[in-house]
């Protein structure tokens, strides 16, 4: 998401509202700096696209990844993929040149998509946290009551709410102080106008801070319950523990899945909290921040879309295994089936006593 409360601190010419004079090449950057920035941001964009395509494909072709929780994971990956395909290419061009050359409609469409993907990411994480809480606190009823249809309904609600929060206010003008459509005065600049304080507070707290607090409390409760369950299992007599081996393995898998998704939440907090802090404070104080600092907090948020696939690859062996197959990494006796993912079934265990973790 973009913000207009930015002050330029380099050699470019400052325009009213914090924009940069289009006559200043590369927004006041040297050619070397522009190439360096463009290359770095291009790598982030490409990595975001490749990583999230891998997540989506892994869940499609690997049977062991087809479970309720991973439906939400794929929905989150789709939001991150949309960031990489529809948002970051334009963000990279604008970051390098500080000149918008795609027209007013495309500008507001780009901003709307940016807000849409960010909101969808937050709400998908929120849905994942509730799913994990239910799976850990009620493990015996979770598999019976949480079906695929309910998961799809929850995902549909996530995207509908995200669409309403993003497109409707921007195209109606609710986010601007005077109620006008944003970015109509200067066609060379494109940003998210956050001058309407009531709107900003509703969006910031309704779609970020409040869900974030609930998610943190939820995961804290999950880990307390998981620790309690582990202690209870360890206190059992060996023969009782062996008799309940399958049930205990199920709980262990759920705990591993929860740790992975808690790491995803942690990455999201680290990446997006600086931006939302700036997003909330600037309209309240009427102040500006240096352009370079704003670019850092904005792109730190974008980098979150790149980090999620890395977290799955690092912390989850099933995703890691699927990624290796998709990328045709052949190790040891592993058979590479790049040409026909259907053959993967030949390399998978025929039986599994534990639920498939994300």
Helices and strands as residue ranges (DSSP letters): E 6-7, G 25-28, H 31-61, G 63-65, H 68-82, I 83-87, H 88-97, H 104-137, H 139-145, H 148-163, I 164-168, H 169-172, H 197-204, I 205-209, H 210-234, H 238-243, H 245-285, E 289-290, H 291-315, H 317-326, G 341-347
